[in-house]
């Protein structure tokens, strides 16, 4: 059984991961170094990742696990376009 401190630590690590992924999305995609998505779509996705990280009520319908998986893919540069959340 996890302690509440462990749960809090996990949530904080996930929050940081999502924020880091949003920053990478902006650096890599919004600024045009990767042509796989439009700058507007990349910015929108970065905003969603930040919103999920901040637990914004408007984004509670977003699958947090999928957002975290996408964050890992973005940071590892491991085919993030395979995520269901990737802009079409």
C-alpha positions as CSV (number, residue, x, y, z in Angstrom):
1,X,0.0,0.0,0.0
2,X,1.3,3.4,-0.9
3,X,1.6,6.2,1.6
4,X,0.1,9.5,0.9
5,X,3.6,11.0,0.6
6,X,4.4,8.5,-2.2
7,X,1.2,9.4,-4.0
8,X,2.0,13.1,-3.7
9,X,5.6,12.5,-4.9
10,X,4.2,10.6,-7.9
11,X,1.8,13.3,-8.8
12,X,4.5,15.9,-8.5
13,X,6.8,13.9,-10.7
14,X,4.0,13.5,-13.3
15,X,3.3,17.2,-13.1
16,X,6.9,18.1,-13.8
17,X,7.0,15.5,-16.6
18,X,4.0,17.1,-18.3
19,X,5.4,20.6,-17.9
20,X,8.7,19.5,-19.3
21,X,7.0,17.9,-22.3
22,X,5.0,21.1,-22.9
23,X,8.3,23.0,-23.0
24,X,9.8,20.4,-25.4
25,X,6.7,20.6,-27.6
26,X,7.2,24.3,-27.9
27,X,10.9,24.2,-28.6
28,X,10.7,21.3,-31.0
29,X,7.4,21.9,-32.8
30,X,6.1,25.4,-32.3
31,X,9.4,27.1,-33.3
32,X,9.4,25.1,-36.5
33,X,12.3,22.7,-36.0
34,X,10.0,19.8,-36.7
35,X,7.5,19.9,-39.5
36,X,5.3,17.0,-38.3
37,X,2.7,19.3,-37.0
38,X,1.7,22.9,-37.4
39,X,2.9,25.5,-34.9
40,X,-0.7,26.3,-33.8
41,X,-1.5,22.6,-33.2
42,X,1.8,22.2,-31.3
43,X,1.0,25.2,-29.1
44,X,-2.5,23.9,-28.5
45,X,-1.1,20.5,-27.4
46,X,1.5,22.2,-25.2
47,X,-1.3,24.1,-23.5
48,X,-3.2,20.9,-23.0
49,X,-0.2,19.2,-21.4
50,X,0.2,22.2,-19.1
51,X,-3.5,22.1,-18.2
52,X,-3.4,18.5,-17.4
53,X,-0.3,19.1,-15.2
54,X,-2.2,21.8,-13.3
55,X,-5.3,19.7,-13.1
56,X,-7.4,22.3,-14.7
57,X,-11.1,21.4,-14.4
58,X,-11.8,22.1,-18.1
59,X,-9.4,19.3,-19.0
60,X,-10.6,16.6,-16.7
61,X,-12.0,14.7,-19.7
62,X,-8.4,14.3,-21.0
63,X,-7.0,10.9,-20.3
64,X,-4.2,11.7,-17.9
65,X,-2.4,8.4,-18.5
66,X,-2.4,9.1,-22.2
67,X,-1.0,12.6,-21.6
68,X,1.7,11.1,-19.4
69,X,2.5,8.5,-22.0
70,X,2.7,11.2,-24.7
71,X,5.0,13.3,-22.4
72,X,7.4,10.3,-22.2
73,X,7.3,9.9,-25.9
74,X,8.0,13.7,-26.4
75,X,10.9,13.7,-24.0
76,X,12.4,10.5,-25.5
77,X,11.6,11.6,-29.0
78,X,10.1,8.2,-29.5
79,X,7.4,8.7,-32.1
80,X,5.0,11.0,-30.2
81,X,2.9,11.1,-33.3
82,X,1.6,7.6,-32.5
83,X,-0.2,9.0,-29.5
84,X,-4.0,9.4,-29.7
85,X,-3.5,13.0,-28.5
86,X,-1.2,13.9,-31.3
87,X,-2.6,16.6,-33.5
88,X,-3.8,15.2,-36.8
